[in-house]
Each structure stands twice: as structure tokens, then as C-alpha cells.
């Protein structure tokens, strides 16, 4: 397992009081070894959409394996909801991955193939075109490296959702030139505007740097195997760079696991958290042999930069490509405390073959922070938008939690009066 550069550790360790690491490097090695041990045992089963109740593991310092009970991080209600949604709408291919943005706990992970009930776990596959989700990377580089603000104005010619050389490579201003803010270009996913942004404000090495920061072309050290998302960045400015910056290509790819991590980084003030599936392992005496804790990739964006990208993602829900899907939830007074943001993406992919539709987003009420990636692939007809899956999962997560918080607040007020 490759150790990503600047991976920071806040603990992931088999309990062993006799061997306390003396340095952070030793601690990190033991942590990654622990995840790798779990991954080696569970990955084939997780890939097959199976979640065993127990498994054989060799805890730190022991040569022989022991059968240990597995306690997962899943929220059972959210897991059930994600499975129900995919079975209800029956897209040709689909996956939903939801995580706690602050801790990395996986709250739900469901996969569906209409023609194959025994299909593999699509959440782990990085064969989906990243499409316009890559605009998050481009926008992050623009605000964090180039100092561009969400209100930065971009001039462009041509249509909103096409990308032609004659338009994107021209810096001429004429009577057909339109001007748009970066925030609006992001929310409406305007390809030519993002192409112009990359040519005017970024260099190829900037896109490469931020793709690496967001863990493209790197192994994600989860406790199960995830395919590596690919990002090929050209070495020179030109049309190829605009294709990458706008997400208008099928060669850069993304997994749902990675997509949720990207959204989580934005709502988590620029810190990337590595997700995990196993909460703890217990022996036959209910003694915990392993307990998971938070593992950080590190600060990949300055907090003020993450806030600017957050503004753009929120605009997607309020007035951009997801506005119709989220309209009722945004206007529902029961959810007035919840801020939501996201990014949509569409492209025809080859594996699986069909029209890929993405929604990557976050939701927070300031106390809780969650992130989601939903992807669907349809061959002939649409059955559900990925943004709709995200909206329904956000609604499910916050409905009861907000009611409980309001009830607790009301009870506390009554006690204070008494």
C-alpha cells in the first residue's frame, strides 16, 4: 500500500500496550499496517457486496490469526435507505456512498446493477469518467493558488455545455462574448468558462498539483481496496488543458469513494479525511482488539479557500444544475438549519458503457457534516438523477436528527424555567 505524501495520523492502531511507537513515522507505519491487515481479509468480500459478521485477523504482535467479530460504521437506517432507493429506481448501474466528513466513518455504501444482482461493488470502481466533478479541482486551484475569488468575471464565447477550440482558445471580445462569475460558471457547469479560467489564471502544473492534493493517481489507504482515480494533466497550455479543467474528457476517472472524500474536504475546512468501514474488532470475550479513529490526509486547501469553493458548491444547489432537484428541501422550513452544496457531472463512459451522471455533495447543520457521492449510468433511458439520490439521502439523514435536537432544546428550556 502506497503511503500518500504528508498523510497525517490521528490514530488507527491495533491495541498493544507493550509496543508504543516512539515516533510519528513508526505510529503511521503501524496504522497503515493495521488497515492493510483488515483490507487483505475483507476486500474480496466488500468487492462482492458482502459484509461478513466476523473475519480472521492477526492482531499486531501475533503470528496466528484469530476469528474476530466485525463492528461496522454503517448507520443502519441510512444503509437501508440507500439500498431501497436503488432498488426502487432500478438504473442500469448505480452506487451511493455517504461518509461523516469529520471522522471518515462510512454511513452508507450501496451498489446496484440492473442486469446482474451479483455484480461487484461499484463504489470501489474508478472507471467512471470524472466529468465536471473535476471542476472542483480546477476551482480549488484557482482560489487557493491563483487567488481568484468566486466573484471573478470570466469572458467566453460559445455554448454553455460544449467545448470547441475556436471558442475556448480565443481571447477576443466581440458582441457575442458573455461574462459570468466563477461562482455562476461553477454552479451552471459552463465548460468554456472553465476552459478560459484555466488558460488565463492557471498553469498545467497547478492542475497537476491540486489533482495530487485531492488524491488522484494515489492509493487511498482505506481498510478495503479502492481503485485509484486517474488524472492525466497535459504539460503545456492548450485545448487539452481546457478539456481537463472543465472535465470534458473521458480519460480522467473517479470512484464514488473518492468523490465523497472530495466533497468532505470542502465542508471540512480543507482537510481531507480518509474513510473507514470497520469501527472495531472484538474477540469471543467481547474485548476490543482494534478500535478505529480518525485518519487525515492533511490540509489540502487553506480554510479560507475551502470556504470559497463551498460557496460555489452551495450555489449549485440554490441556482445551478441541482436547483430543481433541491428546491423543495431548500424551501422546507424544517430543514432551514441545513446548508447543502454539490457538483453535478455528466459524460458518456465506456466502463460501464452508458451515460454517466454524478452528484458529489455535502450537507451540514454546523454540528454534523456529511458528504455523499451518487453515480448512475443509464444505457437507454433515465430512471433517476444522481442529484435526486443525494437529496433524498440528505433528507433522510437530517429529518430525525433535527427533530431530536429541537426536542432536546425545548426540554432544556423547560428545565431552565423550572
N, C-alpha and C positions, 0 to 999 in steps of 0.2 A: 504493500500500500504506500503510495507516494504521500509524503508529508508536505502539505501546502506551505509556501513561504509565509512567515510571520503568523503562523497559526498559534493563537493564544489559548492557554489552558486554564480552565477554572474547575477542572476535575472530571475524570472519567476513569475509574480505577477499581480493580478488584480489591476488596478489603484484605489487607495483610499488614497487621500491626508490627510485624517483625522487620519488615523491609520498607523503611521510609525513604523516599528519594531525597538525595542531598541537593540536587539542582533541579531547576525547572526543565532542563533538557531531559533528564532522567525521568522526571514525572510525566513529561509529554510522551516519551517513548513507551512508558508503561501504559499510559492512557490509550494510545493508538494500538498497542498490542492487545489490550483488552477488547477494544472494538473489533479488531481483526479476528480475535478468537470467536466472538459472538457471530460475526459475519460469516466466517468459514462454516459454522454449524447451521446457521439459519438461512443463508442466501438462496440456496436451491429451493427451499420451501416457500420463502417470501416471493421469489420469482414466479412460483406456480400458484400464487394467491392462497397459500396455506399459512395458517397461524397456529403452530403446534403449542400445546399447553406445557410441554416440557422438552428438554433437549440435553444432549451430552456435552459437557464443557469441562475443560481442565483449568481450574482457577489458578491464579498466579502462585507460583511456588510448588505446584503439584504436577506430577508427571502423568498421573492417570485421570481419565475423565470421570465425571460424576453426573448422574442424571439430576437435573435441577429444574424446578418449576419456573416458568417464564411469566413474569407480570409485564404486560404491555402498557404503553402510554395512551392507548386509544380512549377517547370519550365514547362510550357505547352508544349513546343517543345520536351523536354526530356520525359515527360509523354506520349505524343503521340507516340514517337519513341519506347518506351518500350512496349507499347500495340501493336503497329504494328509488332514488331519483334516476339512476342509470337504468334500472330495470323498467321503470315507468316509461321513459322516453325512447329507449332502445336505439341509440345511434349506432352506426356501423362499428365504431370504435370510440371509447371514451375512458377518461380517468379523472379522478378528483383526489387532490392531495391537500390536506389542511394541517397547519402546524401552529403552535404557540410561537409567536415571533420573538418573545423574550427568552424562552428557555430551550426551544428546539423540539419540545415534545410533539410527536405526531398525533394529532387528534382524530384524523380520519384518512384512510387510504383505500380507495376502491377503484376497480378496473372492470371494463366490460367490453366484450366482443360479441356482436350480434350473431355472427355465423359460427362462433366457437366458444361454447360455455366453459371449455377447459383452457382457454387462452392464457398467455403469460401476463404478468403484472405490467401494464402499460406505463405505470408511474415511474418505472425504473428505466424505461427506454429513452434514449436520446437521439431517436431517429426522426422526431417531429421537426419540421422547419421552425426556427425561432421566430421567423416573420417579424412583425412590428414590435414584438416584445423586446427586440434588440434596441428599439428606440429608447428604452430606459437606460441602457448603457451609454448611448450617444448623448442623451440629455444629461446624464451624470457627469460625463467627461466635460461637457460644455460648461456646466455651472461650477464644477469643482476645480477643473484645470484652467479653463479659459476665462472664468469669471463672468460668464453670461448670466443674465437674470431671466426669470420666467417672462418678463415683460419685453425682452429683447425682440426687436422687429426684424422679420426676415422677408425679403422681397423674392418673389418667384413667379414663373410663368408656367402655364400648362394646367392639367387637371389635378384634382386632389389626390387621387389614388393610383395614378400612373407614374411612370418614371422613364422619361425619354432623354437621350443625350442632348438633343438640340435645345431642350428647355433647362435641364439641370446644370449643364456646363456653361450656360450663357449668363453673364453678369449684366447684360444690357437691360436698362429700364425703359419700357415703352408703354403705350396706352393700355396694353393687356396685362401689365405687371400688377400683381396683387401683393399687399403687405399684410403680414399676420404675426402675432406674437408667438414666441416659442411655446408658451403655455397652451395657446389655442391650437397650434400646429401639432402638439403632442396629443391633446385631447381628441382632436379630429383625425389624427394619424395621417397627416399630409406628407406624402413621400418626397415630393420635390422640395418642399420647405426644409425637410431634414437633410436632404442631399446638399442644398445650398448652405445650411448651417455647418455641415462637416467641411465643405470646401473653404468657407470664409473664416471659420473660427477654430478648426482643429487640424492636426496633422495625423497621418496614419499611425504613428507610434502612440498617439494619445488614445485612439480607439483600441489599440493592442494592449496598452497599459490597463485601461479600465475593463476590458474583457477579462484580463487576468485577475484583476481585483475582484471581479464578480465570479471568479472560479470557472470560466470557460477554459477548456483544454487542461483541466486539472481533476484529479480524483477527489471526490467528496468523501471524507472519512466518516461515513455513517456506520451503523452496526449491521448493515446489509449492503450488498453490492448495487451500485447505481452506475449506469453507463455514463461516460464522460461527454458533456456537451461540447460541441465543436464550434470554433470561431476562427475563420481564416481571414486575416486582415491584409489587404494589399500594402506594398511597401511605398507606393507613390500615390499622390493625389490624382484623381481622375474619376471616370464613371464607375469603376469597380468599387471605389471608396464610397461613393454615394449609394450604391446598392447595399453595401454592408451597413452603413449608417442608418438607412431608412428601413432596413430589414427586408428589402425587396430582392431576396435570393433564397434558394432552397438548400444551399450548401452549409450555412450555419445552422446548427441544430440545438435542441433544448429538451431536457426531460422535465416532466411535471414536478419532480422533487426539486430540481434546480430552480424552476420557475417560482415556486413558493419561497425559496430562500432569497431570491432577488427582491421580491415584494417585502419580505420580512426585514431585509436590510434597510429599506427606505423608512418603514414605520418604526424601526428600532434605532433611529438616530444615526444611521450609517454603520452600525455594527452588524456583521454577518454572523449568524448563528447556524451551527451545523445540526441538522435534525437527528433524532434518535428514536428508535422503536421500542427498545427494551428498557422498562423502568427499573426492574430489579430481577435478580435470580435468587431463589430460595432452595435450601436443602430440605430433606424429609422432615426435619425438626422445625421448619418454618424460620430458620435462621437465614438472614440475608447474607449471601456470599458476594453479591455485587449490587451496587446502587449507582444509578446514572445521575450525573449532574451536568451542568451547562458547559458546552464546549464552543468557544468563539473562534471564528476565522480572523477576527480583528476589526479594527476601524478602517473600513474601505472607502468611506466618504466622511468629510467633515460634517458635524451635526447640522451646521447652517446650510450646507449643500444638500443634505438629505431632506431638510425641510423644504427646499425649493423644488426638488423632484416630487416630494409629497404633494405640494400644491398642484403640480401638473397632473398627477395621478388622480387627485380628488376632482379636478376639472373634467376628467374623462367621464366620471360618474354623473357630475352635475350638468354638463352641457355638451359632452363629447359623444363618442361612439357607443357608450353604455347608458346614455341618459334615459332612453325609453325603457330599458330593462329595469333600471333602478328607480324610476320616477315615483312609484307608489311607496317604496321603502323610504326614500329620501323625504317624502312628504308626510309619512306616518309619524304622528306626534309621540307615539310610544317608543320610537327609536331616535328621538331628537338628540340624544346624547352621543349617538354613534357617528363617527366620521368614517367614511369609506372612500377608497380610491382604487384605481386599477389601470390596466392597459389591455387592450384587445389586440388580436393579431390574426390575419387570415392569409393562407397561402396553399397552393396545391402541392401536396407532398407525395413522395413515392414509396414510403415505408412507415406506416401503412399508406397505400395508394388511395387518394381521395382529397377532398377539400378540408384542410386543417383549420380549426377555429379555436383560438386561445382566449382565455381570460386569466390574467395574473393580477392579484389584488390584495388589499389589506382592509381591516376594519378595526376600530378601536373606540372605546368609551373612556379613554385615558387610563383606566385601571387595567383592562385586558387589551392585549394586542394579538391579533391573529392574522395569518397570511394564507392565501389559497392559490392553487393553480388548478384550473379546469381546462381540459382539452377534449375536443370531439373531432372525429374525422367522418365525413359523410361521402358516400360514393355517388348516389343519385339525388337524394332529397334530404333536406334538413329536418330534424325532429326537435332539436332544442339548441339554443345558443349557449355557448360556454359561459357567457356573462350571466345568463339566467340561472345556471347551476351555481355560480358564485353567489348571486343574490339570495337564492333560497338557502344556501348553507350559512350565509351571514345572518339571515333572519332566524334560522333555527338556533344558532349559537347564542344570540343575544336576547331572544324573546323571554325565556325563563330567567336568565341571569339578571336582566334589568328589572323584572318583576320582583325578584328576591331582594335586590338591592333597594328598591323603593320601599318594600315592606319593612326591611331592616331599618331603614332611615326613619320611617313613620313610627315604628316601635320605639326607637331610641328617643324620638321627640316626645312621645307619650311618657316615657320613664323620666325624662328631664322635667316635664311639667309636674309629675307626681312628687 
